[in-house]
Amino acid sequence: MLIKVAFSSVNYKDMLAVQTKGGVINNYPMIPGIDLSGTVVSSNKSKFTQGQKVIVTGFQTGMTHTGGYSEYARVPAEWVVALPEGLSLHDAMVIGTAGFTAALSIMTLESKGMSPDKDQHILVTGASGGVGSVAIQLLKASGYKNIHALTRDQGEIDKLLSIGASDVLLTSDVLPEKQKVLDKQKFHYVLDAVGGEVASGLLPQIYYGGSMSMCGNAGGIQFNSTVMPFILRGISVLGVDSVNFPIQERDAIWQRFAGEWHIMSQALVKDVVMEELSEVFENIKAGSHTGRHILKII
Ligand SMILES: NC(=O)c1ccc[n+]([C@@H]2O[C@H](COP(=O)([O-])OP(=O)(O)OC[C@H]3O[C@@H](n4cnc5c(N)ncnc54)[C@H](OP(=O)(O)O)[C@@H]3O)[C@@H](O)[C@H]2O)c1
């Protein structure tokens, strides 16, 4: 299917895609951009018609197939979702892979008992980043009350409160100097986008029977734990993957973004043009990226 791209977005993986040996693109030439929204130019599948507005996130977009950092992209129709009524092409990219992953993380935690009807404390890590900032907004929109945002950056506190965090915790205050086997129980559920020492240090702080979803490695790929949180507290660690999440189940989630999850706080959204991308990538690499950057193609 050929799509005229209107917008793309910037995700952590897009930064990796433009690094030498970043592990995302293996054959060149290739156009990066794991997300795109735009209009169908031509399609060999009757499900989509010329002129229809569509969204593509994940699968091999921007990896083995031309991605969103381009005026046109060619991808298999099996990767494409129709833009739901109520969302603009720009809105769809404010969500993008980061927001879709935030939604999957919430749904995964809810499958293990997280609920807005219970008095639970939920911690979101990497809070000022793409996944974290959208997760906070979705949790707020879902009616959650005790949404704790974890950030390394004191300067982000006001913005995180404005998008729905109940309070903001600094990583340096929450992580113990030396990781404990079992620590004081503080959180019922942890939505983690950071991995590394952050996830390792938080696992022992989860209440009996709680869970942590893991989708990211912005803070490193190592995850250190003993078996104790699992065998003495019944804690679950739940993996989240947005890339190969089944296409059949995607429409329903995008419908939620157009309805109950219509978040779109502009506090952490910035539009950029192609010439500004390298600066955004540098910020992601340095760990100082905040919110969602939307690439304007049209
Ligand atoms: N599994 C999947 O399908 C999937 C999908 C999307 C994303 N991801 C992964 O999820 C992670 C987040 O993606 P994103 O697009 O939200 O990235 P992002 O916008 O760069 O956000 C990452 C956030 O993590 C925190 N952080 C960065 N470096 C850190 C470090 N060294 N130590 C501790 N915290 C650090 C920062 O938040 P603070 O400054 O607020 O602490 C940063 O804003 C990435 O690893 C990405 O690859 C996975």
The ligand as an ORCA input file, in Angstrom:
! r2SCAN-3c Opt
* xyz 0 1
  N       8.439     -2.722     23.924
  C       7.980     -1.885     23.003
  O       7.203     -2.245     22.113
  C       8.377     -0.437     23.087
  C       7.622      0.556     22.459
  C       7.962      1.902     22.661
  C       9.081      2.210     23.426
  N       9.809      1.205     23.952
  C      10.992      1.500     24.790
  O      10.551      2.255     25.908
  C      11.587      3.146     26.301
  C      11.024      4.563     26.357
  O      10.708      4.988     25.038
  P      10.317      6.501     24.781
  O      10.020      6.616     23.337
  O       9.332      6.925     25.812
  O      11.741      7.209     25.082
  P      12.009      8.666     25.632
  O      10.972      9.613     25.159
  O      13.440      8.948     25.363
  O      11.795      8.526     27.217
  C      12.619      7.764     28.017
  C      12.633      8.383     29.410
  O      13.357      7.494     30.275
  C      14.119      8.243     31.199
  N      15.546      7.916     30.992
  C      16.282      8.099     29.892
  N      17.541      7.681     30.075
  C      17.593      7.197     31.323
  C      18.615      6.625     32.111
  N      19.851      6.459     31.639
  N      18.318      6.229     33.355
  C      17.080      6.399     33.847
  N      16.058      6.960     33.140
  C      16.314      7.341     31.897
  C      13.867      9.711     30.922
  O      12.778     10.145     31.740
  P      13.048     11.050     33.043
  O      14.034     12.098     32.629
  O      11.688     11.596     33.345
  O      13.579     10.168     34.118
  C      13.391      9.702     29.482
  O      12.574     10.808     29.187
  C      12.712      2.972     25.286
  O      13.663      2.072     25.812
  C      12.023      2.353     24.094
  O      12.874      1.578     23.291
  C       9.494     -0.102     23.802
*
